[in-house]
Amino acid sequence: MEHKKNEKVDLEKRKGVFFQLGLVITLSLILIAFEWTSSGLKKNQFDTGEGDLIEEEIIPVTRQEKPEPKTLPKPPKVTEVLNIVENDVAIENELILDDLESDQDEEVQILDFDVADEEEEEAEIFYIVEDMPSFKGKGLDGFRNWVMKNLQYPEIAAENGISGTVYVQFVVEPSGMVNKVIILRSVDPSLDKEAIRVVKTSPKWTAGKQRGKPVRVAFTFPIKFVLQ
């Protein structure tokens, strides 16, 4: 008698095998899914695409060249051309010499300049010379006596009791005349005026000499006004 296998009992025996096989398949699917997800993330993370690339603009370096100085063209040389024209026409207007000649009968007035006086004014004035000027051969004492005899006391000075000594400077010219009378020290205008007047009326002196030549000599002379 032949025994038949119970299919239910046989499946129970294979249940563990099927379970393990299913577990392996499930784990394999999970690993495959995990690997696929990771590879997709990496690709999305690092792949920026062509549109995301930033192109750096390179600016070309240009050198500014200095402009060459412009040279102005030289002006053309101008040459004068003299055209000589032959002309035989006679000149009608002739120079009349009679108009330019002076009348011989006409008198010409010649001005007489005293050159000696100008030279005397420009000549050097001395204060001490070899031969001092002399008044009538009596020197300064003779001149002092002459001044006192010709001096007139001003009335206004006498009325106001004004007196004093006026210092006068004068120059004896080579001609012997007294010139350039000035006041060096004043007392009163009335006394100064009288002192200048009396000195200017002095007679001629004997001129002073330096190396035998008459020269100009200056004197400083005091004139005393004393009330009596």
Backbone as ProteinMPNN parsed JSONL, in Angstrom:
{"seq_chain_A": "MEHKKNEKVDLEKRKGVFFQLGLVITLSLILIAFEWTSSGLKKNQFDTGEGDLIEEEIIPVTRQEKPEPKTLPKPPKVTEVLNIVENDVAIENELILDDLESDQDEEVQILDFDVADEEEEEAEIFYIVEDMPSFKGKGLDGFRNWVMKNLQYPEIAAENGISGTVYVQFVVEPSGMVNKVIILRSVDPSLDKEAIRVVKTSPKWTAGKQRGKPVRVAFTFPIKFVLQ", "coords_chain_A": {"N_chain_A": [[0.86, -1.188, 0.0], [0.62, 2.044, -0.854], [2.008, 5.024, 0.485], [0.732, 8.351, 0.506], [2.034, 11.655, 0.233], [1.515, 14.311, 2.407], [0.573, 17.377, 1.449], [0.287, 19.72, 2.915], [1.823, 19.251, 5.148], [4.278, 19.211, 4.005], [4.635, 21.809, 3.058], [4.79, 23.221, 5.401], [7.241, 22.473, 6.278], [8.867, 23.792, 4.49], [8.504, 26.407, 5.004], [10.248, 28.012, 6.547], [12.365, 28.229, 4.825], [11.303, 29.705, 2.73], [10.772, 32.046, 4.098], [13.302, 33.058, 4.771], [14.315, 33.402, 2.232], [12.615, 35.383, 1.266], [13.259, 37.422, 3.011], [15.889, 38.001, 2.289], [15.537, 38.886, -0.308], [14.015, 41.167, 0.193], [15.785, 42.765, 1.687], [17.728, 43.113, -0.222], [16.363, 44.633, -2.112], [15.927, 46.91, -0.585], [18.554, 47.841, -0.214], [19.263, 48.319, -2.836], [17.472, 50.388, -3.446], [18.367, 52.372, -1.676], [20.991, 52.863, -2.561], [20.412, 53.927, -5.043], [19.05, 56.281, -4.39], [21.063, 57.718, -3.032], [23.004, 58.101, -4.987], [21.581, 59.778, -6.724], [21.229, 62.061, -5.135], [23.886, 62.942, -4.857], [24.489, 63.485, -7.438], [22.714, 65.616, -7.991], [23.706, 67.411, -6.176], [26.337, 68.148, -6.856], [26.361, 68.608, -9.537], [26.204, 71.408, -11.282], [25.376, 72.293, -13.686], [25.353, 73.657, -17.029], [24.289, 76.187, -17.186], [24.807, 77.377, -14.787], [27.472, 78.179, -14.692], [29.878, 80.782, -14.258], [31.14, 83.072, -16.294], [34.221, 84.646, -16.44], [34.943, 87.91, -17.22], [37.415, 89.094, -19.258], [39.315, 91.916, -19.332], [40.829, 93.608, -21.841], [44.161, 94.963, -21.831], [45.002, 98.154, -22.664], [47.321, 100.304, -24.161], [48.001, 103.712, -23.975], [49.135, 105.534, -26.497], [51.434, 108.192, -26.924], [50.617, 111.064, -28.725], [52.292, 111.922, -31.667], [54.2, 114.906, -32.032], [52.909, 117.474, -34.015], [54.313, 118.653, -36.873], [54.64, 121.764, -38.184], [54.291, 122.911, -41.445], [56.991, 124.483, -43.111], [56.975, 127.934, -43.864], [56.8, 129.074, -47.165], [59.63, 130.457, -48.815], [59.795, 133.859, -49.487], [60.628, 135.642, -52.121], [61.706, 138.723, -53.19], [61.052, 140.3, -56.131], [62.48, 142.551, -58.14], [61.28, 144.701, -60.389], [62.629, 146.387, -62.899], [61.824, 149.252, -64.446], [62.132, 150.91, -67.368], [62.2, 154.315, -67.695], [61.931, 157.224, -69.236], [60.981, 159.682, -68.584], [61.262, 163.023, -67.827], [62.011, 164.735, -64.786], [59.99, 167.17, -63.538], [59.858, 168.855, -61.311], [62.296, 170.632, -59.939], [64.918, 171.126, -57.599], [65.136, 174.147, -56.021], [67.748, 176.079, -55.298], [67.965, 178.653, -54.493], [66.015, 179.207, -52.667], [66.909, 178.029, -50.396], [69.198, 179.281, -49.698], [70.571, 181.621, -47.484], [69.971, 185.063, -46.86], [72.591, 187.17, -47.595], [72.869, 189.729, -46.753], [71.405, 189.872, -44.495], [71.333, 190.427, -41.05], [72.722, 188.531, -38.473], [71.943, 187.734, -35.252], [74.035, 187.272, -32.553], [74.175, 185.649, -29.575], [75.633, 186.576, -26.574], [77.309, 184.754, -24.278], [78.26, 184.538, -20.956], [80.823, 182.816, -20.352], [82.783, 182.56, -18.486], [81.585, 183.115, -16.016], [79.911, 180.874, -15.697], [81.797, 178.85, -15.516], [83.012, 179.605, -13.155], [80.942, 179.2, -11.324], [80.69, 176.465, -11.43], [83.098, 175.657, -10.518], [85.327, 174.266, -8.019], [84.886, 174.809, -4.523], [86.989, 176.119, -2.113], [88.205, 175.985, 1.282], [90.505, 176.419, 2.691], [93.43, 177.704, 1.371], [96.574, 178.108, -0.389], [97.249, 180.839, -0.739], [95.35, 182.96, 0.956], [92.248, 184.807, 0.447], [92.2, 188.431, 0.536], [91.075, 191.401, 2.151], [91.328, 194.425, 0.905], [94.025, 194.309, 1.463], [94.16, 193.968, 4.195], [93.097, 191.729, 5.344], [90.848, 189.647, 7.31], [90.397, 191.229, 9.533], [90.366, 193.822, 8.529], [88.079, 193.643, 6.958], [86.153, 193.23, 8.938], [86.164, 195.644, 10.332], [85.192, 197.293, 8.316], [82.582, 196.288, 8.004], [81.409, 196.901, 10.492], [81.324, 199.665, 10.353], [79.491, 200.097, 8.313], [77.204, 198.838, 9.071], [73.761, 198.809, 9.911], [71.609, 199.127, 12.559], [68.637, 197.346, 12.862], [65.478, 198.933, 13.296], [63.181, 197.674, 14.351], [64.306, 195.549, 15.715], [65.798, 196.916, 17.6], [63.791, 198.248, 19.031], [62.533, 196.098, 20.244], [64.514, 195.131, 21.802], [66.328, 193.228, 20.793], [69.253, 191.417, 20.297], [72.457, 189.981, 19.336], [74.603, 187.457, 17.804], [75.059, 186.951, 14.444], [75.82, 184.393, 12.193], [77.431, 184.353, 9.161], [77.918, 183.017, 5.901], [80.003, 183.284, 3.065], [81.271, 183.473, -0.321], [84.333, 184.172, -1.834], [84.946, 184.999, -5.021], [87.056, 184.029, -7.892], [87.287, 186.39, -9.284], [87.26, 188.271, -7.305], [84.871, 189.232, -6.366], [82.176, 189.154, -3.951], [80.07, 186.443, -3.233], [77.191, 184.191, -3.095], [75.94, 184.491, -0.447], [74.887, 183.392, 2.642], [72.919, 182.531, 5.574], [74.21, 180.971, 8.363], [73.786, 180.703, 11.075], [71.069, 181.838, 12.787], [69.583, 184.732, 14.395], [67.501, 186.658, 14.549], [64.96, 187.471, 12.183], [65.096, 190.14, 11.237], [67.681, 190.975, 11.958], [69.15, 189.063, 10.53], [68.574, 189.759, 7.881], [69.764, 192.282, 7.639], [72.451, 191.616, 8.035], [73.016, 190.053, 5.776], [72.637, 191.983, 3.797], [74.669, 193.919, 4.239], [77.01, 192.434, 3.813], [76.775, 191.697, 1.121], [77.195, 194.12, -0.124], [79.868, 194.485, -0.085], [83.106, 195.685, -1.037], [85.424, 194.717, -3.713], [87.557, 191.912, -3.221], [90.957, 190.726, -2.815], [91.593, 187.996, -4.692], [91.809, 184.576, -3.59], [94.466, 182.126, -3.978], [95.496, 179.033, -5.354], [98.193, 177.068, -5.901], [99.139, 179.07, -7.513], [96.951, 179.8, -9.038], [93.904, 181.597, -9.342], [91.204, 180.882, -7.189], [88.011, 179.745, -5.888], [86.991, 180.708, -2.681], [85.641, 180.008, 0.471], [84.162, 181.698, 3.275], [83.39, 181.844, 6.761], [81.729, 184.089, 8.692], [81.301, 186.004, 11.644], [78.822, 188.329, 12.706], [78.237, 190.809, 14.962], [75.52, 192.098, 16.755], [74.954, 194.668, 18.833], [73.258, 196.332, 21.363], [73.314, 199.739, 22.376]], "CA_chain_A": [[0.0, 0.0, 0.0], [1.501, 3.232, -1.096], [1.616, 6.194, 1.327], [0.705, 9.678, -0.167], [2.569, 12.765, 1.043], [0.587, 15.386, 2.76], [1.129, 18.642, 0.926], [0.267, 20.714, 3.984], [2.979, 19.019, 6.025], [5.474, 19.544, 3.234], [4.754, 23.275, 3.029], [5.213, 23.695, 6.72], [8.689, 22.284, 6.379], [9.575, 24.772, 3.643], [8.108, 27.761, 5.418], [11.435, 28.76, 6.998], [13.211, 28.552, 3.662], [10.67, 30.819, 2.038], [10.905, 33.267, 4.913], [14.67, 33.561, 4.623], [14.469, 33.882, 0.873], [11.903, 36.676, 1.159], [14.013, 38.446, 3.757], [17.067, 38.367, 1.481], [15.071, 39.711, -1.433], [13.595, 42.488, 0.716], [16.991, 43.545, 2.032], [18.393, 43.491, -1.474], [15.617, 45.759, -2.694], [16.171, 48.126, 0.234], [19.909, 48.327, -0.516], [19.257, 48.905, -4.187], [16.772, 51.684, -3.375], [19.233, 53.313, -0.936], [22.077, 53.252, -3.445], [19.886, 54.788, -6.122], [18.748, 57.61, -3.811], [22.323, 58.408, -2.706], [23.632, 58.539, -6.24], [20.784, 60.903, -7.248], [21.529, 63.273, -4.355], [25.225, 63.424, -5.17], [24.462, 64.09, -8.754], [22.052, 66.922, -7.894], [24.464, 68.315, -5.302], [27.573, 68.638, -7.453], [26.184, 68.958, -10.937], [25.575, 72.745, -11.325], [24.815, 72.529, -15.02], [26.049, 74.633, -17.849], [23.743, 77.535, -16.988], [25.281, 77.999, -13.553], [28.874, 78.57, -14.779], [30.083, 82.242, -14.36], [32.283, 83.35, -17.142], [34.971, 85.844, -16.013], [35.227, 88.775, -18.365], [38.809, 89.544, -19.277], [39.402, 93.248, -19.945], [42.145, 93.743, -22.481], [44.974, 96.115, -21.419], [45.341, 98.992, -23.821], [48.326, 101.332, -23.879], [47.742, 104.966, -24.671], [50.346, 106.024, -27.133], [51.508, 109.65, -27.005], [50.555, 111.515, -30.124], [53.507, 112.554, -32.156], [53.978, 116.346, -32.271], [52.689, 117.83, -35.402], [55.282, 119.601, -37.415], [54.0, 122.687, -39.108], [55.093, 123.093, -42.664], [57.731, 125.738, -43.172], [56.406, 128.852, -44.863], [57.649, 129.206, -48.369], [60.461, 131.652, -48.876], [59.277, 134.875, -50.401], [61.716, 136.388, -52.755], [61.231, 139.937, -53.841], [61.524, 140.475, -57.51], [62.474, 143.966, -58.505], [61.074, 144.937, -61.817], [63.204, 147.671, -63.304], [61.077, 149.787, -65.585], [62.822, 152.022, -68.008], [61.318, 155.47, -67.796], [62.722, 158.37, -69.694], [60.245, 160.912, -68.324], [62.07, 163.974, -67.059], [61.391, 165.237, -63.563], [59.713, 168.585, -63.732], [60.113, 169.628, -60.098], [63.709, 170.71, -59.612], [65.205, 171.784, -56.329], [65.587, 175.527, -56.207], [68.703, 176.364, -54.233], [67.851, 180.037, -54.037], [65.144, 179.284, -51.499], [67.603, 177.531, -49.223], [70.315, 180.148, -49.354], [70.205, 182.741, -46.614], [70.304, 186.382, -47.38], [73.886, 187.573, -47.069], [72.765, 191.051, -46.144], [70.624, 189.794, -43.257], [72.167, 190.402, -39.854], [72.475, 187.413, -37.569], [72.207, 188.142, -33.874], [74.805, 186.29, -31.798], [74.0, 185.849, -28.139], [76.902, 186.543, -25.844], [77.208, 184.044, -23.004], [79.397, 184.739, -20.064], [81.325, 181.482, -20.05], [83.621, 182.623, -17.281], [80.732, 183.026, -14.83], [79.459, 179.494, -15.548], [82.921, 178.057, -15.033], [83.237, 179.943, -11.756], [79.912, 178.566, -10.512], [80.913, 175.028, -11.39], [84.418, 175.376, -9.955], [85.341, 173.769, -6.643], [85.012, 175.822, -3.471], [87.985, 175.778, -1.101], [88.094, 176.663, 2.576], [91.878, 176.809, 3.018], [94.293, 177.665, 0.192], [97.933, 178.587, -0.127], [97.151, 182.295, -0.56], [93.964, 183.265, 1.311], [91.782, 186.115, -0.03], [92.486, 189.552, 1.436], [90.196, 192.559, 1.965], [92.117, 195.658, 0.825], [95.334, 194.079, 2.046], [94.087, 193.951, 5.659], [92.551, 190.46, 5.787], [89.519, 189.628, 7.934], [90.252, 192.36, 10.462], [89.965, 194.979, 7.736], [86.684, 193.444, 6.559], [85.318, 193.378, 10.135], [86.033, 197.088, 10.592], [84.325, 197.868, 7.292], [81.212, 195.857, 8.295], [80.889, 197.631, 11.652], [81.061, 201.043, 9.949], [78.364, 200.149, 7.379], [76.065, 198.079, 9.614], [72.663, 199.609, 10.447], [70.813, 198.317, 13.482], [67.213, 197.416, 12.506], [64.662, 199.618, 14.294], [62.28, 196.73, 15.022], [65.11, 194.776, 16.659], [66.171, 197.819, 18.693], [62.598, 198.492, 19.84], [62.225, 194.888, 21.011], [65.679, 194.747, 22.59], [66.918, 192.003, 20.233], [70.668, 191.506, 19.965], [73.077, 188.665, 19.206], [75.619, 187.277, 16.76], [74.596, 186.235, 13.255], [76.939, 183.793, 11.455], [77.203, 184.45, 7.723], [78.906, 182.375, 5.024], [80.049, 183.856, 1.722], [82.342, 182.962, -1.175], [85.099, 185.148, -2.608], [85.171, 184.414, -6.336], [88.37, 184.365, -8.464], [87.264, 187.787, -9.724], [87.323, 189.134, -6.136], [83.535, 189.596, -5.934], [81.571, 188.341, -2.897], [78.915, 185.748, -3.815], [76.578, 183.095, -2.323], [75.84, 184.878, 0.962], [73.82, 182.66, 3.328], [72.94, 182.562, 7.037], [74.459, 179.673, 8.984], [73.176, 180.708, 12.414], [70.169, 182.989, 12.823], [69.151, 185.296, 15.684], [66.184, 187.251, 14.302], [64.875, 187.775, 10.752], [65.527, 191.504, 10.927], [69.138, 191.008, 12.042], [69.673, 188.257, 9.427], [68.434, 190.517, 6.645], [70.77, 193.345, 7.639], [73.773, 191.004, 7.889], [73.174, 189.678, 4.367], [72.72, 193.21, 2.998], [75.959, 194.589, 4.363], [78.06, 191.598, 3.208], [76.636, 191.756, -0.333], [77.692, 195.416, -0.613], [81.314, 194.537, 0.146], [83.97, 195.928, -2.194], [86.164, 193.553, -4.196], [88.668, 191.374, -2.452], [92.039, 190.113, -3.577], [91.194, 186.579, -4.751], [92.724, 183.563, -3.086], [95.143, 181.351, -5.014], [95.979, 177.682, -5.066], [99.209, 176.752, -6.911], [99.275, 180.221, -8.39], [95.743, 180.008, -9.827], [92.788, 182.097, -8.531], [90.172, 179.877, -6.917], [86.899, 180.176, -5.032], [87.276, 180.446, -1.271], [84.484, 180.297, 1.327], [84.433, 182.221, 4.613], [82.312, 181.929, 7.753], [82.044, 185.36, 9.358], [80.298, 186.397, 12.647], [78.47, 189.753, 12.784], [77.625, 191.046, 16.275], [74.575, 193.206, 16.922], [74.981, 195.014, 20.259], [72.505, 197.549, 21.677], [74.035, 200.682, 23.242]], "C_chain_A": [[0.872, 1.204, 0.0], [0.99, 4.431, -0.319], [1.695, 7.482, 0.513], [1.192, 10.762, 0.776], [1.512, 13.814, 1.261], [1.215, 16.7, 2.347], [1.185, 19.71, 1.987], [1.464, 20.573, 4.865], [4.234, 19.418, 5.303], [5.686, 21.033, 3.18], [5.214, 23.831, 4.357], [6.717, 23.579, 6.871], [9.45, 23.354, 5.592], [9.26, 26.216, 4.033], [9.303, 28.588, 5.823], [12.327, 29.165, 5.83], [12.64, 29.744, 2.907], [10.828, 32.139, 2.791], [12.281, 33.883, 4.735], [14.889, 34.123, 3.218], [13.787, 35.231, 0.678], [12.656, 37.788, 1.867], [15.213, 38.923, 2.964], [16.656, 39.273, 0.329], [14.701, 41.111, -0.978], [14.796, 43.368, 1.026], [17.72, 44.002, 0.777], [17.704, 44.674, -2.127], [15.866, 47.068, -1.932], [17.541, 48.714, -0.086], [19.972, 48.983, -1.888], [18.61, 50.298, -4.185], [17.635, 52.751, -2.697], [20.373, 53.816, -1.813], [21.59, 54.187, -4.537], [19.605, 56.202, -5.624], [20.018, 58.396, -3.552], [23.0, 58.918, -3.96], [22.89, 59.709, -6.858], [21.063, 62.192, -6.514], [22.887, 63.843, -4.701], [25.246, 64.098, -6.519], [23.833, 65.466, -8.738], [22.886, 67.937, -7.114], [25.651, 68.928, -6.024], [27.424, 69.041, -8.901], [25.448, 70.279, -11.024], [24.998, 73.06, -12.678], [25.573, 73.615, -15.75], [25.567, 76.046, -17.593], [24.283, 78.212, -15.757], [26.732, 78.442, -13.628], [28.975, 80.077, -14.999], [31.334, 82.472, -15.182], [32.927, 84.664, -16.705], [35.359, 86.644, -17.245], [36.648, 89.304, -18.263], [38.867, 90.855, -20.043], [40.772, 93.393, -20.579], [42.848, 95.015, -22.028], [45.382, 96.879, -22.668], [46.335, 100.057, -23.386], [48.023, 102.573, -24.71], [49.059, 105.497, -25.233], [50.292, 107.545, -27.237], [51.467, 110.078, -28.462], [51.844, 112.207, -30.524], [53.245, 114.03, -32.43], [53.87, 116.648, -33.75], [53.706, 118.874, -35.828], [54.593, 120.457, -38.457], [54.876, 122.846, -40.346], [55.764, 124.451, -42.677], [57.109, 126.641, -44.228], [57.338, 128.976, -46.054], [58.416, 130.511, -48.354], [59.91, 132.601, -49.931], [60.455, 135.663, -50.937], [61.126, 137.575, -53.493], [61.873, 140.061, -55.223], [61.38, 141.94, -57.859], [62.342, 144.083, -60.017], [61.583, 146.324, -62.158], [62.497, 148.115, -64.577], [61.841, 150.966, -66.135], [61.84, 153.157, -68.227], [62.169, 156.677, -68.137], [62.033, 159.691, -69.414], [61.091, 161.814, -67.45], [61.293, 164.46, -65.856], [61.23, 166.736, -63.69], [60.086, 169.411, -62.511], [61.595, 169.571, -59.761], [63.879, 171.482, -58.311], [65.782, 173.155, -56.587], [66.472, 175.884, -55.03], [68.564, 177.779, -53.704], [67.002, 180.147, -52.79], [65.868, 178.865, -50.234], [68.758, 178.422, -48.802], [69.818, 181.308, -48.512], [70.66, 184.049, -47.234], [71.609, 186.849, -46.756], [73.821, 188.917, -46.373], [72.034, 191.019, -44.817], [71.564, 189.654, -42.065], [71.745, 189.259, -38.944], [72.878, 187.839, -36.17], [72.895, 187.004, -33.129], [74.67, 186.614, -30.321], [75.329, 185.669, -27.443], [76.677, 185.891, -24.491], [78.47, 184.293, -22.2], [79.888, 183.379, -19.601], [82.115, 181.483, -18.765], [82.788, 182.472, -16.027], [80.266, 181.6, -14.606], [80.578, 178.617, -15.019], [83.193, 178.336, -13.565], [82.21, 179.271, -10.861], [80.143, 177.061, -10.383], [82.246, 174.669, -10.744], [84.293, 174.955, -8.496], [85.537, 174.92, -5.667], [85.985, 175.31, -2.418], [87.692, 176.533, 0.186], [89.462, 177.123, 3.071], [92.715, 176.648, 1.756], [95.665, 178.221, 0.564], [97.949, 180.099, 0.114], [95.693, 182.634, -0.308], [93.56, 184.629, 0.76], [92.033, 187.211, 1.024], [91.566, 190.721, 1.091], [91.05, 193.826, 2.07], [93.463, 195.516, 1.531], [95.333, 194.0, 3.558], [93.444, 192.675, 6.205], [91.163, 190.584, 6.402], [89.324, 190.776, 8.909], [89.813, 193.611, 9.711], [88.503, 194.848, 7.302], [85.74, 193.634, 7.742], [85.109, 194.866, 10.437], [85.105, 197.738, 9.577], [82.866, 197.521, 7.561], [80.635, 196.684, 9.433], [80.563, 199.089, 11.291], [79.795, 201.146, 9.094], [77.118, 199.417, 7.892], [75.037, 199.027, 10.207], [71.782, 198.712, 11.317], [69.333, 198.445, 13.104], [66.394, 198.037, 13.639], [63.781, 198.635, 15.063], [63.028, 195.884, 16.04], [65.502, 195.639, 17.851], [64.982, 198.067, 19.608], [62.262, 197.294, 20.727], [63.414, 194.367, 21.811], [66.348, 193.477, 22.106], [68.363, 192.272, 19.855], [71.232, 190.09, 19.85], [74.074, 188.635, 18.062], [75.048, 186.408, 15.639], [75.824, 185.709, 12.506], [76.574, 183.725, 9.973], [78.308, 183.688, 6.99], [78.828, 183.02, 3.651], [81.266, 183.297, 0.995], [82.994, 184.134, -1.897], [85.476, 184.478, -3.924], [86.582, 184.749, -6.844], [88.45, 185.801, -8.977], [87.376, 188.76, -8.561], [85.954, 189.545, -5.621], [83.045, 188.631, -4.848], [80.262, 187.758, -3.427], [78.403, 184.697, -2.828], [76.578, 183.394, -0.817], [74.645, 184.157, 1.584], [74.001, 182.783, 4.835], [73.169, 181.148, 7.548], [73.797, 179.575, 10.352], [72.375, 181.99, 12.564], [69.893, 183.429, 14.258], [67.725, 185.817, 15.56], [66.12, 187.594, 12.817], [65.364, 189.172, 10.394], [67.049, 191.621, 10.977], [69.772, 190.209, 10.895], [69.655, 189.044, 8.12], [69.494, 191.608, 6.539], [72.178, 192.775, 7.456], [74.031, 190.612, 6.434], [73.364, 190.92, 3.5], [74.113, 193.816, 3.037], [77.087, 193.768, 3.737], [77.99, 191.668, 1.686], [77.158, 193.07, -0.919], [79.198, 195.562, -0.438], [82.067, 194.869, -1.144], [84.712, 194.651, -2.6], [87.304, 193.194, -3.256], [89.814, 191.037, -3.416], [91.803, 188.608, -3.532], [92.263, 185.67, -4.163], [93.306, 182.731, -4.226], [95.583, 179.997, -4.475], [96.882, 177.267, -6.218], [99.288, 177.849, -7.976], [98.054, 180.533, -9.224], [94.624, 180.518, -8.934], [91.688, 181.039, -8.399], [89.09, 180.494, -6.047], [87.193, 179.765, -3.597], [86.072, 180.886, -0.446], [84.951, 180.758, 2.7], [83.181, 182.09, 5.47], [82.649, 183.105, 8.663], [80.941, 185.707, 10.354], [80.086, 187.917, 12.638], [77.691, 189.973, 14.074], [76.728, 192.272, 16.235], [74.464, 193.484, 18.422], [74.225, 196.327, 20.453], [73.319, 198.426, 22.624], [73.042, 201.627, 23.911]], "O_chain_A": [[1.784, 1.326, 0.818], [-0.174, 4.827, -0.392], [2.714, 7.68, -0.149], [0.828, 10.797, 1.952], [0.725, 14.136, 0.372], [2.273, 17.08, 2.85], [2.083, 20.55, 1.947], [2.069, 21.556, 5.295], [5.172, 19.917, 5.924], [6.828, 21.487, 3.251], [5.952, 24.814, 4.406], [7.379, 24.419, 7.479], [10.542, 23.767, 5.984], [9.752, 27.145, 3.392], [9.373, 29.767, 5.475], [12.942, 30.231, 5.812], [13.359, 30.656, 2.5], [10.994, 33.201, 2.191], [12.407, 35.096, 4.566], [15.539, 35.151, 3.027], [14.321, 36.113, 0.006], [12.695, 38.929, 1.409], [15.526, 40.114, 2.962], [17.31, 40.27, 0.026], [15.011, 42.104, -1.638], [14.829, 44.549, 0.681], [18.254, 45.109, 0.711], [18.351, 45.594, -2.628], [15.995, 48.147, -2.511], [17.686, 49.93, -0.215], [20.611, 50.015, -2.093], [19.099, 51.238, -4.81], [17.625, 53.91, -3.111], [20.692, 55.005, -1.826], [22.285, 55.132, -4.91], [19.872, 57.187, -6.313], [20.069, 59.598, -3.812], [23.511, 60.038, -3.99], [23.524, 60.568, -7.472], [21.134, 63.267, -7.11], [23.049, 65.057, -4.827], [25.905, 65.116, -6.731], [24.334, 66.388, -9.381], [22.8, 69.144, -7.342], [25.948, 70.106, -5.83], [28.277, 69.747, -9.439], [24.228, 70.32, -10.867], [24.211, 73.996, -12.815], [26.33, 74.384, -15.158], [26.325, 77.003, -17.755], [24.25, 79.438, -15.645], [27.204, 79.053, -12.669], [28.248, 80.62, -15.831], [32.44, 82.1, -14.789], [32.246, 85.686, -16.61], [36.001, 86.145, -18.17], [37.016, 89.906, -17.254], [38.527, 90.921, -21.225], [41.782, 93.302, -19.882], [42.198, 96.046, -21.858], [46.006, 96.345, -23.585], [46.174, 100.647, -22.318], [47.823, 102.521, -25.924], [49.969, 105.859, -24.488], [49.262, 108.121, -27.586], [52.175, 109.538, -29.313], [52.401, 112.995, -29.759], [52.206, 114.384, -32.988], [54.623, 116.152, -34.588], [53.893, 119.881, -35.145], [54.05, 119.973, -39.45], [56.101, 122.905, -40.24], [55.162, 125.454, -42.294], [56.761, 126.201, -45.324], [58.559, 128.976, -45.898], [57.901, 131.545, -47.927], [59.611, 132.229, -51.065], [61.187, 136.288, -50.169], [60.197, 137.455, -54.292], [63.085, 139.933, -55.396], [60.278, 142.488, -57.868], [63.185, 143.623, -60.787], [61.005, 147.324, -61.732], [62.558, 147.463, -65.619], [62.15, 151.913, -65.411], [60.794, 152.989, -68.855], [63.038, 157.075, -67.361], [62.445, 160.723, -69.944], [61.587, 161.373, -66.413], [60.069, 164.582, -65.898], [62.192, 167.47, -63.916], [60.573, 170.534, -62.643], [62.084, 168.526, -59.33], [63.09, 172.366, -57.977], [66.786, 173.305, -57.283], [66.002, 175.981, -53.896], [68.998, 178.074, -52.591], [67.205, 181.03, -51.957], [65.505, 179.281, -49.134], [69.242, 178.328, -47.674], [68.776, 181.899, -48.794], [71.606, 184.106, -48.021], [71.727, 186.918, -45.532], [74.636, 189.207, -45.497], [72.029, 192.009, -44.086], [72.488, 188.841, -42.09], [70.559, 189.054, -38.685], [74.013, 188.254, -35.935], [72.377, 185.888, -33.086], [75.008, 187.711, -29.876], [76.058, 184.711, -27.704], [75.94, 186.415, -23.655], [79.586, 184.259, -22.718], [79.43, 182.852, -18.587], [82.11, 180.495, -18.031], [83.197, 181.8, -15.08], [80.221, 181.14, -13.465], [80.351, 177.746, -14.179], [83.558, 177.434, -12.812], [82.542, 178.819, -9.765], [79.829, 176.461, -9.354], [82.497, 173.5, -10.453], [83.299, 175.242, -7.829], [86.258, 175.878, -5.948], [85.827, 174.206, -1.897], [87.029, 177.57, 0.185], [89.559, 178.115, 3.794], [92.714, 175.583, 1.139], [95.881, 178.727, 1.665], [98.584, 180.578, 1.054], [94.88, 182.606, -1.231], [94.403, 185.513, 0.614], [92.071, 186.946, 2.226], [91.304, 191.003, -0.078], [91.442, 194.243, 3.16], [93.975, 196.469, 2.119], [96.404, 193.966, 4.164], [93.265, 192.553, 7.416], [90.401, 191.493, 6.073], [88.202, 191.248, 9.094], [88.981, 194.374, 10.203], [87.771, 195.838, 7.284], [84.636, 194.149, 7.567], [83.999, 195.288, 10.761], [84.324, 198.625, 9.921], [81.992, 198.366, 7.37], [79.489, 197.125, 9.353], [79.64, 199.678, 11.853], [79.099, 202.16, 9.139], [76.093, 199.387, 7.211], [75.397, 199.954, 10.932], [71.281, 197.681, 10.868], [68.823, 199.563, 13.033], [66.596, 197.704, 14.807], [63.644, 198.744, 16.282], [62.488, 195.535, 17.089], [65.536, 195.158, 18.984], [65.137, 198.094, 20.829], [61.76, 197.465, 21.838], [63.341, 193.302, 22.424], [66.883, 192.717, 22.913], [68.659, 193.25, 19.168], [70.57, 189.12, 20.218], [74.353, 189.656, 17.434], [74.614, 185.279, 15.868], [76.753, 186.464, 12.215], [75.567, 183.135, 9.583], [79.471, 183.706, 7.396], [77.742, 183.273, 3.131], [82.168, 182.726, 1.607], [82.317, 184.974, -2.489], [86.234, 183.508, -3.941], [87.237, 185.641, -6.304], [89.537, 186.366, -9.093], [87.566, 189.956, -8.783], [85.861, 190.147, -4.55], [83.431, 187.462, -4.815], [79.443, 188.477, -4.0], [79.08, 184.354, -1.859], [77.144, 182.642, -0.024], [73.519, 184.295, 1.107], [75.089, 183.096, 5.318], [72.419, 180.231, 7.212], [73.311, 178.515, 10.746], [72.921, 183.09, 12.481], [69.956, 182.636, 15.198], [66.853, 185.468, 16.355], [67.138, 187.977, 12.241], [65.984, 189.36, 9.347], [67.645, 192.292, 10.135], [70.799, 190.613, 10.349], [70.611, 188.997, 7.347], [70.056, 191.828, 5.467], [73.01, 193.392, 6.79], [75.13, 190.813, 5.919], [74.169, 190.907, 2.568], [74.672, 194.182, 2.003], [78.027, 194.34, 3.185], [79.027, 191.695, 1.022], [77.524, 193.119, -2.094], [79.741, 196.651, -0.624], [81.706, 194.387, -2.217], [84.633, 193.633, -1.913], [87.912, 194.043, -2.605], [89.662, 191.059, -4.637], [91.811, 188.01, -2.456], [93.458, 185.959, -4.231], [92.719, 182.64, -5.304], [95.979, 179.85, -3.319], [96.434, 177.126, -7.356], [99.477, 177.584, -9.163], [98.099, 181.445, -10.048], [94.394, 179.948, -7.867], [91.303, 180.394, -9.375], [89.231, 181.607, -5.54], [87.589, 178.631, -3.327], [85.546, 181.984, -0.629], [85.966, 180.3, 3.224], [82.06, 182.209, 4.977], [83.694, 183.13, 9.314], [79.766, 185.713, 9.986], [81.044, 188.688, 12.573], [76.619, 189.4, 14.265], [77.116, 193.335, 15.75], [73.955, 192.662, 19.184], [74.517, 197.319, 19.785], [73.941, 197.925, 23.561], [73.443, 202.499, 24.682]]}, "name": "protein", "num_of_chains": 1, "seq": "MEHKKNEKVDLEKRKGVFFQLGLVITLSLILIAFEWTSSGLKKNQFDTGEGDLIEEEIIPVTRQEKPEPKTLPKPPKVTEVLNIVENDVAIENELILDDLESDQDEEVQILDFDVADEEEEEAEIFYIVEDMPSFKGKGLDGFRNWVMKNLQYPEIAAENGISGTVYVQFVVEPSGMVNKVIILRSVDPSLDKEAIRVVKTSPKWTAGKQRGKPVRVAFTFPIKFVLQ"}
